[in-house]
Amino acid sequence: MVIGFHGCERAIRDQLLNKPNEIIFSRQPYDWLGHGMYFWENNYTRAYQWAEDKMRRGSIQNPAVIGGILYLGYCCDFLDAKYIQMLKVNYKAMADYHKAAGKEMPQNKDLPQDKYKDKILRELDCAVIEHMHEKHLLQAQAEIKEKGFTDGKIFDSTRAVFTEGGPAFEGAGLFEKSHVQICIRNPNCILGFFLPRKEIDFVPGWEKDKRVA
């Protein structure tokens, strides 16, 4: 289990707190890790920055963050090299199909205002990841139809690390917006939501509130 933070409109945050079963999945063609609900792993600050960026672009009015307790289940974790190799195989299959059909492959694109050229619109990545998920699902469905069961697994979640933004300082190999992102595909992997509390200066608070036993 991990803790994730989801940046969103304040009204969406409140809705998820009060009606946690009404989960909203992203199904945009440029989703970085395919379709699902997105969380910044252990990264409240980055989640809030993302919500603020959305506000500046006019997509939301009141930026907010909600926390999630996540069980990753069967995770397509791109920090594990075997899943990168799996994705490469699926890219080739998808590219061969598009070439045979005379279609152009989707491309990752930059936003005009992104000075760091981070390819924010990940249409190629999203398409390849969704192709992989669909192939696994169709294979499992075919086996169930033929044998009544399947040994194949459907991914519950997808996880990856991203280096994003400019260098943290001149000559740095660390970047300002680097993060680990989680995409939950199976809603049952979201065990619950919570309202993150603000940090306090705990030492003065401890001195003030301590009691003599």
Secondary structure, DSSP 8 states (H G I E B T S, - for coil): -EEEEEEEEHHHHHHHHH-TT----B--TT-TTSSBEEEEET-HHHHHHHHHHHHHTTS-SSEEEEEEEE---SEEETTSHHHHHHHHHHHHHHHHHHHHHT-----EE--TT-TT----EEHHHHHHHHHHHHHHHHHHHHHHHHHS-------SEEEEEE--SSBSSTT-SSBTT-EEEEEE-SGGGEEEEE-------HHHHHHHH----
